[in-house]
Amino acid sequence: MKKPTGTSGFMRISPKDISFKKTIFPDSKEEIEVFIMERFVENTNNQDAPFKFISFVQNEQNDFDFSVETIFGKNDIDLMEIAILDKNGYSLVNNQCNDIEFSRSILKKIKSKSVKYGNKKLPLSLLLYATDFKFNLSELVIQHLQYLLNKEGHCFKMIFFFSLLDNKNGYSRLLFPSDINEFDENRYRNNITINLS
């Protein structure tokens, strides 16, 4: 069954024109997860990350999405799409959001997953991703999430965010653990980010 996705890609501006190159996602949830995981692993391994992935295997449904092997050993990774939708899906979602409210809504979904999983024998990590440019994380949202995830309890050993730039390239950020232990929510309470693609 085809899984709905949003609009992601990049805008190219040249002296002659402006064009948008849309990211083409596979159809099914499982295929999308492999698509994201392949690019996350490749791009993370090419970044100056504190660890490298050796291999990954997609698990059966009703289990964690992937089992991975890193230079530090085995780990399970579950994926979570960042999508704050209403009954109309992606089509009517506004491309601007209040950063504090947005990060708190993501935290709520992370904590819900954490309660569902509890403790497991193998370390468990979480990979957040977006299939719609409207849900890419601003630097402020990333820092706020890093602060919240350090402060709030959850079951995850590590939490990453991966953002696609095109069909092949992207960047990953480590949200947890981090060294962000202070964040002034009142200062940024009315901060709005407008995501353009």
N, C-alpha and C positions, 0 to 999 in steps of 0.2 A: 504494500500500500504506500502511495506517495505521501511523504511527510512535507507539510508546508514549511517553507523557508522564506526569509525576508529578502531584501535587496542588499547585496554587498558587492564591493568592487572598488575601483579607483578612477579618479577623474584625471584626464590628461589635458593639459593646457599648452597650446603651442601658439606661435604668432598667427597661424592661419585658422585655427578652430579650437573648440573645446569638445572633448569626447568622454564618454563614460564606458569603461570596460567592466562588464558585469561578471562576477564570479558565478560559475555554473556548478551548482551542487548536484550530487547524485539524487536519486528519487527516494529511496527508503531510509528509515532511521539508522539501520545498521550500516548502510553504505556511507551515509553522511558522517557517522562516527568514525569509520575507517579513514575517510577523506580528511577529517580534522586531525585524527591521531597521526597519520602519516606525515602531514605537514608540520604538526607540533613537534614530533620527534626530530625530523630533519632540520627544522629551523632552530630548535633548542640546541641540538648537537653542533650547529654551525655558529651559535652565539657563544659568548664567554660565560657559559653556565658553570655552576659549581660541580656539576656531574654530567655524565653522558649516558644516553640510552644505548643498550646493546641490542635488544630485541623487544618485540611486543606481539601479543597474540590476542585476538578478539575472543571473548568468552561467549558461552551460550546466553541467551536472554534469561532474565530472572537471576542474574549473577552480576558481579561487577563487570563493567564494560570491557576492560582489558587487563591482562596480566603483563607486566613489563619486567625486564631485567635491566638494571643499571649497574654502573661500576661499584655501587654499594650493596647490591643484592636485589632480591625480588620484591615486587611491590604490586599492588592492585591499583588501578585508576578507574574512577567512574567519571563520566562526562555529564556536564549540566549546561544546557543552552541558556544563555541570558536572553530572556524574552518576556517582557512585561506586557502581556496582551489583554485585550478585551474580547468580547464575542465576535468582533469583526476581523480578528487575526491581525496580520501585519499591515493591512492596507490603510487603516486609519490611525495608526500610531504616530504621534507627534514626534518630530525630530529634535525637540528640545526637552530638557528635563532638569529638575532641581537635583543637584548632585548629591546632597545629603539624603534626600528621600530615595533616590535611585540606589545608592549604596546600601541603605537600610533595607530596601526591598530585596536586594540580592542576598544580603546577610540572612534575611528571614528564610529564603529558599535553601541556603546552605545549611542553616540550623535544622530545617525540616528534614533534609537528607541525613544529617548527622543523627538525629533522633531515630530515624528509620533503621540505620545501620548498627549503631552501638559499637562495641569493640569487636575486633576481628583478630585472628592470630597473625596474619600478615599485615604489614603496614598498608594503609589505605590513603590514597591521594585523590584529589578532585581537580578536574580540568574544566574550567569555565570557558565558553566560547560563544560567539554571536554569529548568526547568519544574516543579520540585518545591521547596516551601518548605524542605525539609530541607537543600537545597544552597545556600541563600542565604548570602552571605559576611558573617561578623561583621566588625566594625571591626578586630579583632585579626588575623583572617585576611587582610583587605585590606592592612594595614600589613606583615604578614609577607611576603605576596606581592610587595608593592612593593619591599621589601628584597631578596628573593631574585631578582627579575627584574632589578634593578640590578646584582646581583653575578654572576649566571649568564649565560652567553652564549646568545643566540637570534637568530633572523633578523628579528624583528618590529620595525617602526618604532614602533608604539604598540600597547598592549594595554588594552582596556576591559573593565569588568564592567557588565552591565545587569541590573537587577532589576525585574521587573514587580510593581506594587502591585495592579493590577486589570486589566481587559481593555484599558484605554487608557493608564493612567499608570504611570510607573516612574521610576527614577533611574539615572544612569550614573556610574561612577567610573573615573578614569584610573589604571590600575595601573602602566603603564610608558609613558614615563619618569616618574620621581618624584624627590623630594629625600630619600627615606628611605634613608639609607646606614648606619644602625645599627639593630640589633634584637637584644635579649637573649633568645635562644631558651631558655636554661636557666631564666630567670625565668617563662616561660609554658609550660614543657614539659608540665605537667599541667592546663592550662586546658581546660575543657570548655564548649562552647556548646550550649544546647538551643534549637532553632528551633521556635517555636510559631506556628501560623497560626490 
